[in-house]
Amino acid sequence: MLIGEYELKAVVTTPDNTADYPVVILVQGSGASDFDETVGANKPFKELAHGLAQKGIASVRINKRLYQKPVLMHDQLTIWDEYMDDIYAAIDYAKANVSENVYVIGHSQGGMSAPKIAIDNDLKGIVMMAGTIRGLEDIVLDQNTAALEAMDQYSKKEKQQILKATQDGVSAVKTLTEESTEPVLGIPAQYWLSLRDLDAENILKNKLDIPVLVLQGTADFQVYMDKDFEHMKSVLGHKENISFKAYDGLNHLFMPQSLPGVADVTEYNAENHIPQYVIDDIADFIK
C-alpha cells in the first residue's frame, strides 16, 4: 500500500474476526526509518502492530520519507518535510478506510510530536513512548555528554573541547530566528525552527483534553527517567487526562536491557522483544 504525496510504502494490520475496531498510527523516532522502525536486529513497530491486532486494534505504519526517498533531502528540511505531512496523510487514510476512531502511538521524537499531531487531527488519544516535552537540542546535549564520558579514545582536554562545541551549538539553536540559514550541529536551521511547532508542553498543559498515556523504560539511555519522564510528571501530573507508567529494566525500544552498564546502541544489535505486558497496557488504554 502507498500513502501520501510521495507514495510511501505502508502496512495496514487489522484484527481477525472483528469488524469494529480502533486504529493506531505509529510514528517513529528521529532519523530515516522504515515502517517497522527497524533498529539493529529489532523491529519494534512490527511487534506493536501484530500484538495490538491480537487485542482487536488495527494499525497503520509507514516508511519515513527520507528512508524511502533519500534524494528528497535538502538544506532547508523541516519536520513537515521529514514526516509530519506524511503522518497526517496516514491519518486521513485511516479515517477514510480503516476506522474513525484514530489514535497515535509516537516513539521518541514521534512521542514528542504526538500532542501536535493530535491537536491538528481530532484524535481519540495518544501514547507517548519515550517522549519528552524538552527540546531536541537538550536531548542531543545529554546524549553526547554521556557518549563522551564513555569514550576512552579522547583525552580529558579533547572531551572538554568537543563538549564545549556541542554546548555552543545548543545555545545557538535556542537563539535561531526565521532569518537563520546556517546549519547548527549539522542540522538545517529550518529544521530546528520547525521543531518549535511541536510545542508539546503548552499543548499538553493547556489545549489537549483527550486521553494521553506516557510510557518510559527505566533503562533508557537516550531519553531519561529524571530529566524527561519525571519532569513531565511534575509539569503535567495534575492533568486528569494524562497517565504515566514506567517499566523497570526496559530500554529505549521498550525491550529488556541486554547489556547492563553499557549505554550505547550496540545493545540493539541483539534480537530482543517488547514484553506482552507493554502491549497489554497500550491495548487497555486504547480500548
N, C-alpha and C positions, 0 to 999 in steps of 0.2 A: 504494500500500500504506500502511496505517496501523498504527502501533505504539504500545503503551503506553496508560496510563490516559487520556491526553489526545488519543489518536488522532493522533499526529504523522505527517506525511507522510514516507515513507521510500522509498528506492530500493534495490533489491537488484540487483546486477550480477553475472552469473555467466559463466564462461568457456564458449566454444563447444567442441564436440567432445570433451568430457571429463565424466565423471560423479563423479569422486572428487577433490575439491579442498578446500583450507582456505578459511576466510573471515575477513576482517578487518572490524572495526567501526571506523569513522572518527569521531574525537572532535574537535570544533572548538576553536578558541581562545576567548578571552573575548568577551563581548558577544552580542547577538542575531544569529544567523546561520542561513542556510538550509542545506539538506543538501549543497550544493556548496561551502560555505564561501566564498561569493562575496565578493570584496574588490575594489572598483573594477571594473575590466574583466576580472578574473581569477576562475577557478573551480578552485582547486587540488584540491579533493576529487573533482570530476568527472574531472579529468585522472588522478588517482591510481587511481580506480575503474576507468576504462577501460584504463589502462596495465597495471594488475595483472591484469585479466581476460585480456588478451593473453598474460600469463605463467602462466595457469592458476590464478588466485587470485580467489575471489569476494569481494564486499564488501557491507556494509550501511551506508548513511549516512542520517541523519535530520535533520529540522528541529530546531533548538533550541526549547524550549518557548515562550520569550518572543518568539521571532521569529514563530512561527505564531499564538500567542495572547497578545499583549502585555497584554491585560486581566488576566492572571494575576499580573502584577507586584504585589508588596505590600511593606510596610515591614519585614517580618521574613524576607525572602527568604534562602534558603541555597543552597549549591551543589547540594544534593539536589533542591530545588525547580527549580533552573535547568536542570540537565542530567543529574546523576548517576543519579537514579532512571530516567530515560528511556534512558540508555545501558545500564543493567542490563536493562531490558525488551528492548532491541535484542539484547543478548547471549542472553537466554533464547530470543528468536525465532530467532536464527541457529542456536543449538544444536539446536532442535527441527525446523527447516525447511530449513537450508542445509548445515551441516556441524558435526560435534562438535569439529573442530579450529579453535578460535577464537583469533584474535589481535586486538590493539587497536593501531591507529595513532593516537596523540594528537598534535595540533599545538598548540604554545604552551601555553596553560593546559590544553588537552587532554593535552599531554605531561606536565605536572605531575601530572595526575590519573591517568595510566595505571598507575603502580605500585599505587595503592589499588584501582583497578578490577580489576587482575589478582589481587591477593591475595584479593579478595572473590568472584571468579567462576571460579576454576580455569581460567585461560587457558593457552595453549601458549607465548605470548611476547608481547612488546610492543615497539613502535617509538616512541621519543620524538623528535619533530621540533621543534627549537627549544624544548625543555622546559627545566626547571630544578628544582633542589632548594631554591632560595631561596624566601623568602616573596613573595607577590604584592605586598605593600606596598613591598618593597625594589625590585622591578622598576618599580613606579609612580614611586618617587622618582627612580630613574635616568632613566626616560623623560622625566619632567617637567623634570629638570635639563638634559638635552640639548636639549629643546624650547625652554626659556627661553634658553639660550645662543645658539640660532639666531635668536631673535626680535629685531627692531630697533625694535618699536613701544613698548618699555618702556625707561625709564631704568635705570641700574645700581641705583639705590635701590629702584625698583619691583620689579625682578627679585629683589633680596635679600629683599624683603618677601614676595613670592609663594613663593619657595623656602623661607623660614622657616615659612610656613603649612603647606607640604607636609611639611616635616621634622617639625613638631609633630604633624601628622596621622599620620605613620608611627609616631612614638613612641606616640601614643595607641592605635593598632592593636595594638601589642605588649603593651599593658597592659590590654586588654579582658578583662572577666570575663563569666561567664554572666549576671550581673545587668545588664550594659550594655545600654542600649536606644537611645541616640542614634547617628545615622549618623556615620561618620567618613570624611572625604574624599568625601562624597556617596554612600557605600555603606552599607547597613544593617549595624549591629553584628553581627547574627546571621550575616550572610554572611561577614564577616571571621573570625568564630569558627569557622564551618563549614569554612573553608579549612584549619584546623589538622587536620581529619580526614584530609587527604591524606597528611600525614606521610611525604612521598616519600623523604627521606634515610634515615630509620630503616627503612622498608620495603625499600628497595633494598639497604641495608647489611646488614640483619640477618634479613630474613624472606623475601625473594623469591629463588628459585633457578632460575626459568625464564629462557630467553634474553631479553636486553634489548639493543636497538640504539639508540644515542643519536646523532642527526644534527644538524648545525648548519651554517649558512651563514656564511662569514667576513664577508659584507657586511650581516649582520642588524643593524639599529639598534634593535630592540625587545627582543631577548634577546641576551646579549653573549657573545662568544668568551671573554673573560678571566674575567668575574665568574660566568658560568653554565657554559659548556661546559668550559673548562679547570678550573674549580672542581670540577665533577662528576668529571672525570678524576682530580684529585688526591685526592678523597674515596673514589671507587669504582673507580679503575683497577685495583686489586688483585683485583677480583672476576672470576673466570674466565667467568661467565655474562654479563658486560656488555661490549659492544664499542662503540667510539666512531669516528665518521668526520665530518670537516669537509670542506665543499665551498668551494673558492676562488671568490669573486665572487658567491655566491648570497645572496639577501636572505631576509627572514623567511618568505616564501612558497615558498622553495626555487626561485626563479626568478632568472635572471641580473640583476644590478644594472643598471638602465637609466639612472639619474641619479647617477653617481659624485659624491660630495661633498654630495649632498642627502639629509639624514637626516630625511625626513618621508614621510607616507603618500601624498603626491602621486605618488610613484613607482608606486603600484599603479593609477593611472588609465589607464596604457597597457597594452594587452593583452600578456601575456607567457606563458611556458610552462615547466613543470617539465622539465628535461633528462631524456632517456631513461636516462642513467646513474644517476640518483637512483632511478628506478623499478626499474631492474635490481638495484641494491643491496638495495632493500627486498624484492623478489621472491626474490633469492638467500637472504636471511636467513630468510624465511618457509618456503621450500621446501627 
